[in-house]
Amino acid sequence: MFAVIYRWRLHEGKEQQFASSWHRMTEEIHKRCGSYGSRLHQADDGTWVAYARWPDAATRERCQGVDPEALSSMREAMQRLSLRFDAR
């Protein structure tokens, strides 16, 4: 299994836009690319954290351009993004 941990800071007032777009994107990725799913949480420090699970890194790399509109909406809401990869 391969996991990716995402952490975002969002622009104030854009939280619902981000969460809705994230859920839409996650559903499409699961349907089209075979991910094992992802979960989104808001941390105590106000950042948003998600973790996504994949069969392997190659499957994740092949999954590109699934929902450009949802991705654009998420990016509009973000101040910044950080990633962490973990292969097990």
JOTA-V198871 format. One record per pair of residues at least 12 apart in sequence whose ideal C-beta (glycine too) atoms are under 10 Angstrom apart, sorted by the first residue. I is the first residue (numbers start at 1). J is the second residue. D is the distance in Angstrom with one decimal. If there is no record, write none. Layout:
I/J/D, I/J/D
//
This chain:
1/36/7.3, 1/53/6.0, 1/54/7.1, 1/55/6.8, 1/56/7.6, 1/86/9.0, 1/87/7.8, 1/88/5.5, 2/35/9.7, 2/36/9.3, 2/52/8.9, 2/53/7.4, 2/54/4.4, 2/55/7.1, 2/56/5.1, 2/57/4.7, 2/58/8.5, 2/59/7.5, 2/60/6.2, 2/61/9.7, 2/85/7.3, 2/86/7.5, 2/87/5.1, 2/88/7.6, 3/36/9.0, 3/38/9.7, 3/51/5.9, 3/52/6.8, 3/53/5.3, 3/54/7.3, 3/57/10.0, 3/60/9.6, 3/84/8.7, 3/85/7.4, 3/86/4.6, 3/87/7.8, 3/88/7.1, 4/35/9.6, 4/38/8.4, 4/50/8.4, 4/51/6.9, 4/52/4.8, 4/53/8.2, 4/54/7.3, 4/57/9.1, 4/60/6.8, 4/83/6.2, 4/84/7.2, 4/85/5.6, 4/86/7.6, 5/49/7.0, 5/50/7.5, 5/51/4.9, 5/52/8.1, 5/82/8.7, 5/83/7.2, 5/84/4.3, 5/85/7.9, 5/86/7.1, 6/22/9.3, 6/38/8.5, 6/40/8.8, 6/48/8.1, 6/49/6.9, 6/50/4.6, 6/51/7.4, 6/52/7.3, 6/81/6.6, 6/82/7.4, 6/83/5.9, 6/84/8.1, 7/43/7.9, 7/45/9.8, 7/47/5.4, 7/48/7.2, 7/49/5.2, 7/50/8.1, 7/51/9.9, 7/80/8.8, 7/81/7.3, 7/82/4.8, 7/83/8.0, 7/84/8.0, 8/22/9.2, 8/40/9.6, 8/42/10.0, 8/47/6.4, 8/48/4.6, 8/49/7.8, 8/50/8.1, 8/74/8.4, 8/77/8.2, 8/78/5.3, 8/79/7.5, 8/80/7.0, 8/81/5.4, 8/82/7.9, 9/45/9.4, 9/46/7.5, 9/47/5.6, 9/48/7.8, 9/77/10.0, 9/78/7.2, 9/79/4.1, 9/80/5.3, 9/81/8.4, 9/82/9.2, 10/42/9.3, 10/46/8.4, 10/47/8.2, 10/48/6.1, 10/74/9.3, 10/76/9.9, 10/77/5.1, 10/78/6.1, 10/79/6.3, 10/80/9.4, 11/76/8.1, 11/77/5.9, 11/78/7.4, 11/79/5.8, 12/46/9.6, 12/77/10.0, 12/79/9.4, 13/77/9.0, 14/73/9.2, 14/74/9.4, 14/76/7.1, 14/77/3.6, 14/78/8.1, 14/79/9.2, 15/42/7.7, 15/46/9.7, 15/48/7.8, 15/77/7.4, 16/77/9.0, 17/73/6.0, 17/74/8.2, 17/76/7.3, 17/77/5.1, 18/40/8.8, 18/48/6.9, 18/73/7.6, 18/74/5.7, 18/75/9.4, 18/76/8.5, 18/77/3.8, 18/78/7.1, 19/40/6.4, 19/42/8.8, 19/48/8.0, 19/74/9.4, 19/77/8.8, 20/70/8.6, 20/73/7.8, 20/74/9.4, 20/77/9.7, 21/67/8.4, 21/69/8.2, 21/70/4.5, 21/71/7.6, 21/72/8.3, 21/73/4.0, 21/74/4.6, 21/75/9.0, 21/76/8.7, 21/77/7.3, 22/38/8.2, 22/40/5.5, 22/48/8.3, 22/50/6.9, 22/70/7.7, 22/71/9.8, 22/73/9.1, 22/74/6.0, 22/77/9.1, 23/38/9.3, 23/40/7.4, 23/70/8.8, 24/66/9.8, 24/67/6.3, 24/69/8.5, 24/70/4.5, 24/71/9.7, 24/73/8.4, 24/74/9.2, 25/38/8.9, 25/66/6.7, 25/67/5.2, 25/68/9.9, 25/69/9.4, 25/70/4.2, 25/71/6.4, 25/73/8.9, 25/74/6.8, 26/38/4.8, 26/39/8.8, 26/40/7.8, 26/50/8.2, 26/52/7.7, 26/66/9.7, 26/67/9.6, 26/70/9.1, 27/66/9.7, 27/67/8.9, 27/70/9.4, 28/63/9.5, 28/66/4.7, 28/67/4.7, 28/70/7.2, 29/52/7.8, 29/54/9.3, 29/60/9.1, 29/63/5.9, 29/66/5.4, 29/67/8.1, 29/70/9.8, 30/52/9.6, 30/63/10.0, 30/66/9.7, 31/66/8.8, 32/63/7.2, 32/65/9.9, 32/66/5.6, 32/67/8.9, 33/54/8.3, 33/55/9.8, 33/59/6.7, 33/60/7.8, 33/62/7.1, 33/63/3.6, 33/64/9.0, 33/66/6.7, 34/54/7.9, 34/55/6.5, 34/59/6.0, 34/60/9.7, 34/62/9.3, 34/63/8.0, 35/52/6.1, 35/53/6.8, 35/54/5.4, 35/55/8.2, 35/59/7.5, 35/60/7.4, 35/63/7.1, 35/66/9.9, 36/52/7.9, 36/53/3.8, 36/54/6.3, 36/55/7.1, 36/59/9.6, 37/51/9.5, 37/52/7.4, 37/53/6.4, 37/54/9.6, 38/50/5.5, 38/51/6.5, 38/52/3.9, 38/53/7.2, 38/54/9.5, 39/51/6.0, 39/52/8.3, 39/53/9.1, 40/52/9.8, 47/79/9.7, 47/80/9.6, 47/82/9.2, 48/77/9.3, 48/78/9.0, 48/81/9.8, 49/82/9.9, 51/84/9.1, 51/86/9.0, 53/86/9.8, 53/88/9.8, 54/87/9.5, 56/87/7.8, 57/85/7.4, 57/87/6.2, 60/85/8.8
//
